[in-house]
Every structure is written in C-alpha cells, then in structure tokens.
Amino acid sequence: MNVEGTHYRTVWLGDEPGTVQIIDQRKLPFAFEIEDLRSVDNVATAIRDMHVRGAGCIGATAGYGMYLAAIEASEASDFDAVLRQRADQLIATRPTAVNLRWAVDRQLDAMAAKEWAGEKLDVAEETARAIADEDAEACRSIGEHGLELIREIAAGKSDGETIHILTHCNAGWLAFVDHGSATAPIYAAHAAGIPVHVWVDETRPRNQGARLTAWELGQEGVPHTVIADNVGGHLMQRGEVDLVITGTDRTTWTGDVANKIGTYLKALAARDNQVPFYVALPSSTFDWEIEDGVREIPIEERGGEEVSHLGGLHESGEELEVRLVPESSATANYAFDVTPARLVSGLITERGICEARGPSVRKLFPEKFREA
C-alpha cells in the first residue's frame, strides 16, 4: 500500500545480501522508519517485541527469518542442527498466530528436499519470497470477494449513502505483506467509488487501531473515525454500523476465530443487533488440526506494562510513556480471545466467502482434508 504516495510492503529483502527490511510498526504513526534485520536473533526480537505484528506479516517475516537461518546454518558444521535450533527459536516468539509455525515448517520442508547447503540456501530465499508474494496476492483476492459483500449492502441503500464498517485492531496492510485482510474489501470498495466510512476501535492495549489502522486508512484517503473500544455496541444499537469485518490470528477449520482481545464482545454485540459479522483471512491462517478453538487455541499472555502504561506524542514532539494505574495494582494482559463460529456470519478467504462451519470450509479447501 502507499506511504505518502510511495508503495511499500511490510517486509522485504534488502539490497544488502543477508538483510531483511521491515517497517518498524512501534514507531507509527509518529515516525516511519525502516529497520534492518541481519540475523535470526534480530528477527526473533522483531516478532516477539512487535516491531512487526499481524498474522500474515509475522508469517512472512518468519519466512525471511528462515532464509537468514539458512545463511547461519551454512556457516556451521552441522547445517540441519543449527537450522532446527533457529526454527524453534522463531516458533517460540508468539504462540497464537498460526502463520508463524506454518511459514517455518514450509521452509523446513523446502530445505529438507535439497541435499547440499547451497541448494538449501537457494530454496530458502525462493520460498521466503513466495510466502510474501502469496500473502499479498491472497489479500488482494480477499478484497475482491469482500467487495461483492459491500456491493450487496450498498444495493440496499439509497444512491450515494455511506456504508459504515466497524473493524477491531489492525488487520490491514500493516498486518500482512500488502492490502490486508479485513481492510482489503474496504480499500477495494473505496477504489470502486463506493462511499465507505470506517469506525476504528482504538484497540487497547497497544492501540493498534488508533495508531496503525487509522494511519494506513489515512494514507489511502479512506474516511474513518477513531472510537473507544466500548463504543461499538452503542453504535450498533443506533443503526450506525452496517457491517463488522475483523481479521484473525488463527481460525479453526470449524470456524472458531482467535483475534485481538475484545473481538468476542464485538461479535456478541453484532449478533444482538443483527449486524453481519465477517472475518477475513488467507488460508495460511487456518489451523487444519484443531476443532474447538475455545479449548485448544493457546492464548498469549503479554507483559502487564502494556496495560499499566500508555505511549503517545507529547505536544513538544517527543513520544512519551505514562503510567495509567496505581503501582500497587496487578495487571493481566490476555492478547487474544476466541469468537465461537456460531457468532460469525462468514469467512472471507482468497477463494471466496464461506460459512464459519467445517463443511463449508472443507468444500472451499478440499485438498486440506484428503489425507484425513
């Protein structure tokens, strides 16, 4: 997508050999900075400490991280042992987003099919690029399929009437390699001339909505309004939300959706007010192994300082962090919750829209079930 009119992806190989470049999302929206990652340690830190975040972006970054792992392994006496150690290091950084392990395993399989270290290095680079390209293309397709959903809503309105879409957290371009998942239909509708307006949840903690979604929507010229997290239900009651679209960090093949904490509450409010609630995801975000998301998806618990402290830009131009809660108060920071499939109107994938039910997912992705 665009930054001041220039197209960027979120992660890519730098011109300097053995360098991966990312947009440091911690700095946004107050500064746009490119960070160089030159080792697996650098990549692990970037994923764990959320220099990059979002399912697709984490997966692509891990894919490039495995290319750096191959470089490091090629300099060691035991290529396979070092590669496995680096792979485990990357997998351990974030437990909930399934794209991370998917990308690492794909790289391991690709390299296992080659005999010599030089061949393994070449296929690691090729696979890393392919993971990123496929993520961008999948999100573009999600945009096309989601656009048809928005067109249907527009058809039921007066000519020129604005469609109000609510989203939670950042499932935009910054969360993937390009286009985004939840935002892809919005960008496609905006480009098609359909009047859309986005309600942007601030998304505490870390405020990815206020800091990231609002910033990237602004870069694309999409009308939007930032709201406190608890406003969504009120807007739905007043008839000011036509559609909810969120992303997901892991979705079971049966349709249970793990996403940023607070998504479940939006789904409940949407159900109570008959507002369609859709989840957008590339197929790399499906977990094809587990059936019960509430019981089986691991929920990451992050440091309490993300709850107790808040960062922002001071009028002096300096970014500051301030404490919000008493020093004696304990904090808990559950990063994700799980929305049961029964609350999800449908899943928007690169192959089309399906019900959040096992048989519908199976019909759209039959090859994933052949061995079973």
C-alpha positions in Angstrom: 0.0 0.0 0.0 1.0 3.6 0.0 3.0 5.8 2.3 3.0 9.4 1.2 2.2 8.2 -2.3 5.0 5.6 -2.4 4.2 1.9 -2.5 5.7 -0.3 0.3 5.3 -3.8 1.5 5.7 -4.5 5.3 8.7 -6.9 4.9 11.2 -7.5 2.1 14.7 -8.5 1.3 17.1 -5.5 1.4 19.7 -4.7 -1.3 22.5 -5.7 1.1 22.9 -9.5 1.0 21.6 -11.3 4.1 19.4 -8.3 5.2 15.7 -8.4 5.7 13.9 -5.0 5.9 10.7 -4.2 7.8 8.6 -1.2 8.7 9.1 -0.8 12.4 5.5 -0.6 13.5 6.3 0.5 17.0 7.2 3.9 15.6 3.9 4.6 13.8 2.0 6.8 13.4 4.5 9.4 14.6 7.5 8.2 12.6 8.0 6.0 9.5 11.2 4.0 9.9 12.7 1.1 8.1 14.6 -1.4 10.3 17.3 -3.8 9.0 17.3 -7.4 10.4 20.6 -9.2 9.8 20.2 -12.3 12.0 17.7 -14.8 13.3 18.1 -13.1 16.7 17.1 -9.8 15.1 14.0 -11.4 13.5 13.0 -13.2 16.7 13.2 -9.9 18.6 11.2 -8.1 15.9 8.4 -10.7 16.1 8.4 -11.1 19.9 8.6 -7.4 20.7 6.1 -6.4 17.9 8.3 -4.4 15.6 6.1 -6.5 13.2 2.7 -7.9 14.1 -0.3 -9.3 12.4 -0.8 -12.9 11.2 0.4 -12.6 7.6 3.3 -10.2 8.4 4.6 -12.4 11.2 4.4 -15.4 8.8 6.3 -13.6 6.0 8.9 -12.2 8.4 9.4 -15.7 9.8 9.8 -17.0 6.2 12.5 -14.4 5.6 14.0 -15.3 9.1 14.4 -18.9 8.0 16.3 -17.6 5.0 18.7 -15.9 7.4 18.7 -19.1 9.4 19.9 -21.0 6.3 22.7 -18.5 5.9 23.7 -19.0 9.5 23.4 -22.8 9.2 25.6 -22.8 6.1 28.4 -21.4 8.1 28.2 -24.1 10.8 29.5 -27.6 10.8 26.0 -29.2 11.3 23.6 -27.4 9.0 20.5 -29.3 10.0 21.0 -29.0 13.7 21.6 -25.2 13.6 18.6 -24.8 11.2 16.3 -26.7 13.6 17.5 -24.6 16.6 16.8 -21.4 14.7 13.4 -22.7 13.6 12.5 -23.5 17.2 13.7 -20.0 18.3 11.3 -18.3 15.8 8.4 -20.6 16.6 8.7 -19.8 20.3 8.3 -16.0 19.9 4.4 -15.8 19.5 2.2 -18.8 20.3 -1.2 -17.8 19.0 -0.7 -16.7 15.3 -0.6 -19.9 13.3 1.1 -18.3 10.2 4.4 -18.2 12.1 4.7 -22.0 12.5 3.2 -22.5 9.1 5.9 -20.4 7.4 8.7 -22.0 9.4 7.5 -25.5 8.7 7.1 -24.7 5.0 10.8 -23.5 4.9 12.0 -26.7 6.7 10.1 -28.9 4.2 11.5 -27.0 1.3 15.1 -27.2 2.5 14.7 -30.9 3.5 14.0 -31.7 -0.1 17.5 -30.4 -1.1 20.8 -32.2 -0.5 23.5 -29.6 -0.5 23.8 -26.4 1.7 24.0 -24.2 -1.4 20.8 -25.7 -2.7 19.1 -25.3 0.7 20.1 -21.7 0.8 18.7 -21.0 -2.7 15.4 -22.7 -2.0 15.1 -20.8 1.4 15.4 -17.5 -0.4 12.9 -18.6 -3.1 10.4 -19.9 -0.6 10.7 -16.7 1.5 9.8 -14.6 -1.5 7.0 -17.0 -2.4 5.4 -16.8 1.1 5.4 -13.0 0.9 4.1 -12.9 -2.7 1.4 -15.4 -2.0 0.3 -13.5 1.1 0.0 -10.2 -0.9 -2.0 -12.0 -3.7 -4.3 -13.7 -1.2 -5.2 -10.4 0.5 -5.8 -8.8 -2.9 -8.3 -11.7 -3.7 -9.9 -11.3 -0.3 -10.5 -7.7 -1.2 -12.3 -8.7 -4.4 -14.5 -11.2 -2.7 -15.3 -8.8 0.2 -16.1 -6.1 -2.3 -19.1 -8.1 -3.5 -20.4 -8.3 0.1 -20.1 -4.5 0.4 -21.8 -4.1 -3.0 -24.8 -6.1 -1.8 -25.1 -3.8 1.2 -24.8 -0.8 -1.0 -27.6 -2.1 -3.2 -30.0 -1.9 -0.3 -29.3 1.7 0.4 -30.1 5.0 -1.3 -27.7 6.1 -4.0 -24.7 7.7 -2.5 -25.5 6.6 1.0 -22.4 5.8 3.1 -21.7 2.3 4.3 -20.4 2.2 7.8 -17.9 -0.6 8.6 -16.5 -1.3 12.1 -13.2 -3.1 12.5 -11.2 -4.1 15.5 -7.4 -4.0 15.9 -5.3 -3.8 12.8 -6.0 -6.4 10.1 -4.8 -4.0 7.4 -1.8 -3.8 5.1 0.5 -3.5 8.2 -0.7 -6.8 9.5 0.1 -8.6 6.2 2.5 -8.1 3.4 0.1 -5.9 1.4 -3.6 -5.0 1.2 -4.5 -6.5 4.5 -7.3 -8.9 5.3 -10.2 -7.0 7.0 -9.2 -3.8 5.2 -8.8 -5.3 1.7 -12.6 -5.2 1.0 -12.7 -1.6 2.3 -9.8 -0.5 0.1 -11.4 -2.2 -2.9 -14.8 -0.5 -2.2 -13.1 2.8 -1.8 -11.3 2.4 -5.1 -14.5 1.4 -6.8 -16.2 4.6 -5.7 -18.5 3.1 -3.1 -18.8 5.6 -0.2 -17.5 3.9 2.9 -16.7 5.1 6.4 -14.7 3.0 8.9 -15.3 3.0 12.7 -11.8 2.3 14.1 -11.6 0.8 17.5 -8.7 2.2 19.5 -7.9 -1.4 20.5 -6.3 -1.3 23.9 -3.8 -2.5 24.9 -1.2 -1.2 22.4 -3.8 0.8 20.5 -3.2 -0.9 17.1 -6.5 0.6 15.8 -5.8 4.2 16.8 -2.1 4.1 15.9 -2.0 1.7 12.9 -5.4 1.2 11.2 -6.2 4.9 11.4 -2.8 5.8 9.9 -3.0 3.5 7.0 -6.6 4.4 6.2 -5.5 8.0 6.2 -2.7 7.2 3.8 -5.3 5.7 1.4 -7.7 8.6 1.9 -10.5 6.4 3.4 -12.9 8.3 5.7 -12.7 7.0 9.2 -13.3 7.8 12.9 -11.4 6.5 15.8 -13.6 5.4 18.7 -13.0 4.0 22.2 -13.2 0.2 22.3 -16.5 0.1 24.2 -18.4 2.4 21.7 -19.1 -0.3 19.1 -22.2 -1.8 20.7 -23.7 1.6 21.2 -23.2 2.4 17.5 -24.8 -0.9 16.5 -27.8 -0.2 18.7 -28.3 3.2 16.9 -28.1 1.6 13.5 -24.8 3.2 12.6 -22.9 0.1 11.7 -23.7 -1.8 8.5 -21.0 -4.4 8.7 -18.3 -5.6 11.0 -15.1 -7.1 9.5 -12.2 -8.3 11.6 -9.1 -10.2 10.9 -7.8 -13.3 12.8 -4.5 -14.7 14.0 -5.8 -18.3 14.0 -9.1 -19.8 12.8 -10.0 -23.5 13.3 -11.3 -25.3 10.2 -14.6 -25.5 12.1 -14.9 -21.7 12.2 -13.8 -20.6 15.7 -11.8 -17.3 15.4 -8.9 -16.2 17.6 -8.3 -12.4 17.2 -7.2 -9.4 19.3 -8.8 -9.3 22.7 -12.2 -7.7 22.5 -13.3 -9.3 19.3 -15.6 -11.7 21.0 -17.5 -8.8 22.6 -18.0 -7.1 19.2 -19.4 -10.4 17.8 -21.9 -10.6 20.7 -23.0 -7.0 20.1 -23.3 -7.7 16.4 -25.4 -10.7 17.0 -27.7 -8.9 19.4 -28.2 -6.1 16.8 -28.5 -8.2 13.7 -25.3 -6.7 12.2 -23.3 -9.1 9.9 -20.0 -10.1 11.5 -17.4 -11.3 9.0 -13.8 -12.4 9.4 -11.3 -12.1 6.6 -8.3 -14.4 6.4 -5.9 -16.0 3.9 -5.9 -19.8 4.1 -2.5 -19.8 5.8 -4.3 -18.6 8.9 -6.5 -21.7 9.2 -5.5 -24.3 11.8 -6.4 -27.5 10.0 -5.7 -29.7 13.0 -7.9 -28.5 15.9 -11.7 -28.3 16.1 -12.5 -26.5 19.3 -10.9 -23.0 19.3 -12.1 -22.0 22.8 -10.5 -25.1 24.4 -7.5 -25.6 22.1 -6.1 -22.3 20.8 -3.3 -21.1 23.0 -3.9 -17.5 24.2 -0.8 -15.4 24.5 -0.3 -13.5 27.8 1.9 -10.5 27.4 3.6 -8.2 29.8 1.4 -6.2 32.2 3.2 -3.0 31.3 1.1 -2.9 28.1 -1.9 -2.4 30.3 -0.4 -0.3 33.0 1.3 2.2 30.6 0.4 4.1 27.5 2.6 5.8 25.0 1.8 8.8 22.9 3.1 12.0 21.3 3.6 15.0 23.6 2.9 18.5 22.3 6.6 19.1 22.4 7.0 16.5 19.7 8.6 13.9 22.0 7.0 10.4 22.3 6.4 9.6 26.0 5.1 6.7 28.0 2.9 7.3 31.1 1.6 5.1 33.8 -2.2 4.7 34.0 -2.8 2.5 37.1 -1.6 2.6 40.7 1.8 1.0 41.2 0.3 -1.4 43.7 -2.3 -2.8 41.3 -1.8 -6.1 39.5 -2.4 -6.2 35.7 -3.4 -9.1 33.4 -2.8 -8.9 29.6 -4.5 -11.5 27.6 -3.6 -10.7 24.0 -6.4 -12.6 22.2 -9.9 -14.1 22.7 -11.8 -16.7 20.7 -15.1 -15.9 18.9 -17.2 -19.1 18.5 -18.2 -20.0 15.0 -21.9 -19.6 15.8 -21.3 -15.8 16.1 -19.5 -15.4 12.8 -21.6 -14.6 9.7 -19.0 -15.8 7.3 -15.3 -16.1 6.4 -13.8 -14.1 3.6 -10.9 -16.0 2.1 -8.9 -15.8 -1.1 -11.1 -18.5 -2.6 -14.4 -16.8 -1.7 -16.8 -16.4 1.2 -18.0 -19.4 3.1 -19.9 -20.1 6.3 -17.9 -20.4 9.5 -18.6 -24.2 9.6 -16.5 -27.2 8.9 -18.4 -28.5 5.9 -18.3 -25.1 4.2 -14.6 -24.7 4.8 -14.0 -28.2 3.7 -15.8 -27.5 0.4 -13.7 -24.4 -0.3 -10.4 -26.1 0.6 -10.9 -29.9 -0.2 -7.2 -30.6 -0.6 -6.6 -29.9 3.1 -8.8 -32.9 4.1 -7.7 -35.6 1.6 -5.3 -37.3 4.0 -8.0 -37.3 6.8 
